[in-house]
Amino acid sequence: MPHVHANGIDIFYEAHGDPANPPLLLIMGLGAQLTLWPIELVEALVARGYYVIRHDNRDIGLSTKFTEHGVPNVRRVALMRLLGLRPRLPYRLTEMAADAVALLDALGIERAHVVGASMGGMIAQLVAIGYPDRVRSLTSIMSTTGNRRLPPARPEALAALLKPPPPNATLEQIVPHVTKVARAIGSPAYPADTARLQERIERDYRRSFHPTGPGRQLAAILDDGDRRKRLKGVTAPTLVIHGIDDPLVPVEGGRDTAAAIPGARLHEIEGMGHDLPLELVEEVADAIAGIAR
């Protein structure tokens, strides 16, 4: 299986397309395996002339897990950051950005177009901040800056996301749990097909069920704080894509990201929530390819 040992961990990745084409790295979000990038979007980007790489972030999927570290108290992490303190954590978001760069190193890639969704957008931002010479272009999708003054998630979306499944959940328990989350945060104009959604949930459960990873990843998000000052130093051509109807990360998060990065373009999509509907694959692929060109 395609694992690389990089930045002290094992990272599972998949590569699609011609390695001679410009590389494009996809970074997924909180608690999400690489499979949450729709294969249709991957294929659309390949068709537009890119060598597309997607990987499991640390602590999820088939990459190295950090189970032995336990799950941080996220309320305590948030309080400490409010007080200007840095909690002890198994890892930080900057280490997840270093993982992405280490993967590029292991694959012999000097510079890539970097695309991140949700937490993956935050990681992609940190790659552009910390490793500017490695980033051809940056695309931040349904993500934000960490600015605490922005509108919060809708209560029902946040509640669905933060309620963890039972630690030893069966597939029969996971399907309704994840379905509820997907419906709560998804695109109101493009509801997911029930059969396709169930098929994805079953596939991902069988691939890897790791319910404690998202808690450690969430702590890393909270710990990273406000990135606006750091984002002002981003030099890569940047695109921000955000759904106008995102209930989890309201569109103001995308607008704040675009405002913080010099010269960033903002692409808002009516009816899009906190997911990547199949109906929007071509529009999203065109937008990513547009900034990459």
N, C-alpha and C positions, 0 to 999 in steps of 0.2 A: 504494500500500500504506500502511497506517496506521503511519507513523513520526512521532515527534515529536523535535525537537532540544531536549534538556533536560539540564542539568547538564554541558554541554559535549560530550555524545555524542548519537548517534541511538539512540532506543529504539523497538523494534517492539512494538506492543501489539494486542490484540483486545478489543472490547467487546461484551457480550451483554446483551440485555434492554432495558428501558425506562429511558432516561436520567433520567426523573423519579423513579425509585425510589432508595432509599438505595444509594450506591456501595459495592462490596466489591472490594478489591484482592487478587489471588492472586499470591504470590511463590514461585517454584519454587526447587529446590535445586541442589546442586553439579553442574555440567556438564549440566544439564537444560534443555531448551527449554520454552517455555510449553505446548507440546503434551503434556507429561507430566501436566498436570492433565487428568484424564479429562473428555471433553466431557460425559459423563453427569453428573458432579458439577457442572460449570458450569451445565448445564440444570436440575439439581435446585435449585441456588441461585437461578437466575432464576425458577423456578416458585414459590419461597418469597418472591418479591417484591424481589429485589435486582438492581441494575445491576452486572454482574460484569465486571471488567477483569483480564486476565492479560497479562503481558509477558515478553519475553526479557530476562533480566538482561544487564548488560554482559559482553562476552567470550563470548557464546554465542548460538546461534540467528541471528536476523536483526538483532540489535543490534550496535553498534560493537565491533570486535575490537581486541585489544592485542597482536597477534602480534609486532610489532616489538620488544617489550620482553623477549622470551624468557621462559623458565619459571624461576622462582626455585627454589633448592634448598630443598625443604620441610624437610629434616632441619636445615639451618642456621637456617631461620626458627624452627623449634621450639626449637632450642638457645638461640638469642638470646632468645626470650621467657622461657625458664627462667631466664636470667641477668638478666631485667628490661630487656632492650634492645629497641629497635624497629628492625627491618630496613628497608632501602629496598625498596619494592615498587611495582609499576605502579599499584596502587590498594589501598585498604583496605575492610573490610566496611562501615565508616561511609559511605564514598562510594557503596556499593551501596544503602545505606539512603537516602542523599540522592537517588540516581537515582529511587527509588520516589516520594519526595515531589515531585521535579521533574516526574515524569509526572503526578501529580495536579494540580500547578500548571498544566501545559500543557493539561490537560483541563478546567480551571476547577472543580476539585473541592476544596472547603475541608476536608472531613472525610470519612473513609472507614472502613469496617470492614476491618481489615488481617489477612490470613490468610497464613501462610507454612509451607512444608514443608521439613524438614531444614535445609540452609543458608538456605533461604527463611524458616524460622522464626527463625533468628538475625538475619536482616536485618529481619524484622518486629519482633522485640524491640528492635532498635536504632532503628527508626522510633518505636516507643512511648516509648523512653527519650529520644531527641533531639528529637522533634516531638510532644509530648503533646497539643497542641491540634489535631493533624491526625487523631487516631485515635479513632474512635467505640468500637471494641472491638478486642481483639487475640486471635487464635487462633494458637497455636504447635503445629504438628503434627510428630511424630517428630523433635523437635529437642532442644537441650540448652543448658546454661549456659556451657560452656567450663571447667567445674570439672575439673581434672586428676585429682582423687581418685575420680572416678566410674569404674565398671567400663568397661573398653575394649570395642571391637567384638570379635566372635568372629574368630579368625584367618582363617578361610576367607572370611568376608564382607569383611574389610579387604583381604585379598590380591586378591580378585576386583575390588574397586573401584579399587585403586591400580595395577593393571597396565594401562598405557595401550595402546590399539590401535596398530598400526603407523601412522606419520604419513601414509602414502599408502595407507591400507587401502582395499580394494575393498569393495563391498557384500557380496560372498561371504565376505569375512573378518570383516566387522563383525557380521553376523547371529549366528554362533556366539559371538563375543566378548561382545556385549551380552546375549545369551541366558544365558550363564554368569553374568554379573553379576546379571541380574534373578532368576535362580534362587537365587543365593547370598544375596541380601538380602531376597527377597520373603517374602510371608506364607505360613507353612507350612499354615495352615488354608484358604487361598484361593489355590492355585497358578494362575498366569496361564495362560489358554488359549494353546496353542502357536501356532495360526494367527493369533490376534489379536496376540500378542506379536511375531511375525515381521512382520506388517503394520505395526505401530507402528515397529519398528526401521527397516524400509525407508523408511517415510514420513519419519522424522526424518533419516535419512541423506541423502535427496534434498533435504530442506528446508535442511539445513546440516550439514556435517561439519567440525568445528573441534576437533581433538584436543588442542590446546595450552591452550585456555581453562580447562579444569578445574584444571590445575596452578597457574595464577595465582589462581583462585578459592580453591583449597585453602590457598595461602599466606596469603590474606586471612583465612580462617577461623582458622588457627593464630595469626596476628598479633593477632587481636582479644582473645584471652585470656579470662579469667574475667569473666563479666558479672554475677555474683550481686549485688555491691554496687550496680551500676547498675540492676539490675532491681528493687531495693527501692523505687525512685522511680517505678515505673510506676503510673499512676493509672487507665488504661483498664480497663474490665471485661475480664477475661482468662480464656480457656479454653485448657487444654493437653490435646491429644489424643495418645495414644501407644499403640502396639501392645505388648502384654505380651511378644510373641515377636520383638521387633525385634532382629536379629542385628548390625546395624551401629551403631545408637545405642540401646543397651540402655534398657529402660523407666526405669531409675534417672535417666536424663537428663531425661525428662519430669517425673518426681517432683521432681527438684531444681529444675526451672524453676517448677513450681507452688508449691514451698515458698518460692522467692525473691521471688515477686510477691505483694504484699498482696491477699488476697481471691480469688486465682486458683482456678478450678475445674479439677479433674483428671478426665479421661474416658479410662479405660484400656479397651482392646479386646482380648479374648482371641483368639489365633490370628492377629493382625495383625503383620506384619513391617515392613520399611522400604519400603512402597509403598502405593498406594491402590487396593485391589481393587474391582472393580465390585460385588461382593456387599456391600460396606460403604458404598456411595455414599449411600444414604438415611440411614443412621445418622450418618455424618459430616456430611451436609448439615443434618440435624435439630440436631446439636450446635452447628454454626456458627451457624445461625439462632437457636438458643436463647440464646446469649450475645449475639448482635447485638440481639435484642429487649430 
